[in-house]
Amino acid sequence: MQMKGKTVLITGASRGIGAEAGRVFAAAGAKVALVARSHDQIDALADALGENAIALACDVSEFSQVEQAVADCADRFGGVDVLIGNAGVIDPIFHLSNADPAAWSKAIDINLKGVFYGMRAVLPLMRAAGGGTVLTVSSGAASNPVEAWSHYCASKAGAKMLTECLHLEESHHGIRAMGLSPGTVATDMQRSIKASGINPVSQLEWEDHIPADWPARALLWMSSPDADEFLGTEISLRRDDIRQRIGLT
């Protein structure tokens, strides 16, 4: 699939799925805006991807910073055709009985509010352009409770519904919205989960997880008309038929 002439803004782009998405979309010809709090990692990735990539330091839990990142992307590349809401945290993993309220709230700020802030910032641009694509990286935890993940489950469930609301309100403006539930992915987040020793997910071995380029390639496919039948829904990368359509083996 080719993305030549298109601009993609990716949050949480310093590592894992976000960084792989940057590489995959750039390889498909897209102009890529890499957004994360970590300056060094996104700077290095942007340098590696070349002149059609830009690194934008931004804390997605602050709307003013997200709004500025979108404006900077538009100034550099002329707009935003695809927004990938990928930034997310799971640390610290704790039971509700000993959850730290500040840390619990911070996860909501990043995982849920950060998704909303991205949508809110790009909507005026996408409406003016006659459309666009908004993809939210979700999780099975959005639909199923997981022990000691109350902050993650609640925030992902909220982001899932937020994406459905976006489809309801904005599809008639040409804005495509859907979510991706990738399953367990071989990223640093899985190392934190493994170290916690809590719940069945922490018992999985590294080789049980899919590589980070699989969800990145899924996001590229979701940006194409071939995925239009799934608009307003959440796609599960656990489904064999979906993997086959994307070309994942």
Summary of the structure (lengths in Angstrom):
residues: 249
radius of gyration: 16.9
end to end distance: 17.4
largest distance: 50.4
contacts: 863
relative contact order: 0.14
helix: 55%
strand: 15%
